Amino acid sequence: MITRHDNLFVITGGSRGIGAEVARIAARDYPVVILYKEDTTAAQRLIADIRTAGGQAWAIAADVGDEAALCGAFAQIEQIGSIAVLVNNAGITGGMSRVENVQGEVIMDVLRTNVMGAFIAAREAVRRMSTKRGGAGGAIINVSSGASVLGAPNTWTHYAASKGALDTLTIGLSKEVAQEGIRVNAVRPGVIDTDLHHLRSQASLENIVKAIPVGRMGTTQEVANAIVWLASPAASYVNGCLMDVSGGL
């Protein structure tokens, strides 16, 4: 008999960085499913680490910017069990560019992954979680960015705009499904010590860090802790929240 799991914690873009840290922390209390696009080695290493630590975890390859592939991944998840939490973490920056130089193809790639992917994943999760559809409710956490407020001038304004759309999705969806047992929130990480911010020049990074009130970059664990808390019963009255995890920037 195949064992079904009724409390799945699903993370898109889960093989590295913030997504992988969320998976490690969530796996202490939930069976975890990560979706990843290409890095099979990193995904399988993460799954092995979680299982070695006594957790339950699965990895599914899927490009969130491809609706058919993403829907296929949710069909696979359904074979494992029912979804309790979705973390929309997958995202791309499209590289550094001023608006005057950014290419239309880059903008579309960023919007396809960061916005459409999050919408479709949320749609598929709601269809399975909603108490109006026979589900048990759940939580959706969107990983936005402090860039949605600051605009990321001269570097990632196209990326920042996509995260602004994610903020709006969070607010709108939170009101649509609140009475269907689903809470929807977002975290907006600031300057986090990941590969993304190390693409900047050292001088640029140092200037940015100086502007952060707490005086340092954040860690992936600090962001992941906020995400897992929003998913937990401790946040049962938190809905439509855009939580800044930015050191006060």
NORBELUR-V223770 format. One record per residue. N is the residue number from 0. PSI is psi in whole degrees, 0 to 359 (NA if undefined). Layout:
n=N psi=PSI
n=N psi=PSI
This chain:
n=0 psi=134
n=1 psi=127
n=2 psi=127
n=3 psi=148
n=4 psi=128
n=5 psi=17
n=6 psi=43
n=7 psi=139
n=8 psi=107
n=9 psi=133
n=10 psi=122
n=11 psi=149
n=12 psi=45
n=13 psi=4
n=14 psi=341
n=15 psi=170
n=16 psi=223
n=17 psi=318
n=18 psi=317
n=19 psi=322
n=20 psi=321
n=21 psi=316
n=22 psi=316
n=23 psi=316
n=24 psi=315
n=25 psi=328
n=26 psi=349
n=27 psi=335
n=28 psi=347
n=29 psi=152
n=30 psi=136
n=31 psi=139
n=32 psi=125
n=33 psi=141
n=34 psi=139
n=35 psi=158
n=36 psi=308
n=37 psi=326
n=38 psi=78
n=39 psi=322
n=40 psi=312
n=41 psi=319
n=42 psi=313
n=43 psi=327
n=44 psi=317
n=45 psi=314
n=46 psi=318
n=47 psi=318
n=48 psi=316
n=49 psi=316
n=50 psi=323
n=51 psi=326
n=52 psi=0
n=53 psi=4
n=54 psi=176
n=55 psi=131
n=56 psi=149
n=57 psi=152
n=58 psi=137
n=59 psi=127
n=60 psi=126
n=61 psi=134
n=62 psi=114
n=63 psi=343
n=64 psi=0
n=65 psi=107
n=66 psi=317
n=67 psi=318
n=68 psi=321
n=69 psi=318
n=70 psi=324
n=71 psi=322
n=72 psi=319
n=73 psi=328
n=74 psi=322
n=75 psi=319
n=76 psi=320
n=77 psi=332
n=78 psi=334
n=79 psi=318
n=80 psi=200
n=81 psi=149
n=82 psi=130
n=83 psi=328
n=84 psi=136
n=85 psi=129
n=86 psi=113
n=87 psi=90
n=88 psi=336
n=89 psi=136
n=90 psi=156
n=91 psi=156
n=92 psi=333
n=93 psi=9
n=94 psi=165
n=95 psi=135
n=96 psi=143
n=97 psi=155
n=98 psi=324
n=99 psi=344
n=100 psi=351
n=101 psi=142
n=102 psi=146
n=103 psi=322
n=104 psi=323
n=105 psi=315
n=106 psi=315
n=107 psi=320
n=108 psi=316
n=109 psi=314
n=110 psi=324
n=111 psi=316
n=112 psi=308
n=113 psi=327
n=114 psi=300
n=115 psi=317
n=116 psi=317
n=117 psi=319
n=118 psi=312
n=119 psi=317
n=120 psi=317
n=121 psi=318
n=122 psi=311
n=123 psi=323
n=124 psi=316
n=125 psi=318
n=126 psi=333
n=127 psi=332
n=128 psi=324
n=129 psi=130
n=130 psi=336
n=131 psi=340
n=132 psi=12
n=133 psi=5
n=134 psi=178
n=135 psi=8
n=136 psi=187
n=137 psi=199
n=138 psi=142
n=139 psi=129
n=140 psi=120
n=141 psi=134
n=142 psi=100
n=143 psi=219
n=144 psi=149
n=145 psi=340
n=146 psi=335
n=147 psi=336
n=148 psi=319
n=149 psi=337
n=150 psi=344
n=151 psi=52
n=152 psi=145
n=153 psi=359
n=154 psi=294
n=155 psi=44
n=156 psi=324
n=157 psi=319
n=158 psi=315
n=159 psi=320
n=160 psi=322
n=161 psi=325
n=162 psi=330
n=163 psi=321
n=164 psi=324
n=165 psi=324
n=166 psi=315
n=167 psi=319
n=168 psi=315
n=169 psi=312
n=170 psi=312
n=171 psi=313
n=172 psi=325
n=173 psi=326
n=174 psi=330
n=175 psi=320
n=176 psi=8
n=177 psi=323
n=178 psi=10
n=179 psi=18
n=180 psi=13
n=181 psi=126
n=182 psi=140
n=183 psi=123
n=184 psi=172
n=185 psi=151
n=186 psi=145
n=187 psi=88
n=188 psi=146
n=189 psi=229
n=190 psi=105
n=191 psi=144
n=192 psi=77
n=193 psi=176
n=194 psi=330
n=195 psi=307
n=196 psi=342
n=197 psi=0
n=198 psi=340
n=199 psi=162
n=200 psi=155
n=201 psi=319
n=202 psi=318
n=203 psi=317
n=204 psi=318
n=205 psi=320
n=206 psi=321
n=207 psi=316
n=208 psi=324
n=209 psi=332
n=210 psi=349
n=211 psi=121
n=212 psi=322
n=213 psi=353
n=214 psi=18
n=215 psi=167
n=216 psi=156
n=217 psi=172
n=218 psi=158
n=219 psi=327
n=220 psi=322
n=221 psi=320
n=222 psi=316
n=223 psi=322
n=224 psi=320
n=225 psi=318
n=226 psi=312
n=227 psi=325
n=228 psi=316
n=229 psi=332
n=230 psi=344
n=231 psi=164
n=232 psi=338
n=233 psi=338
n=234 psi=30
n=235 psi=341
n=236 psi=16
n=237 psi=117
n=238 psi=135
n=239 psi=20
n=240 psi=137
n=241 psi=95
n=242 psi=115
n=243 psi=126
n=244 psi=77
n=245 psi=10
n=246 psi=18
n=247 psi=3
n=248 psi=NA
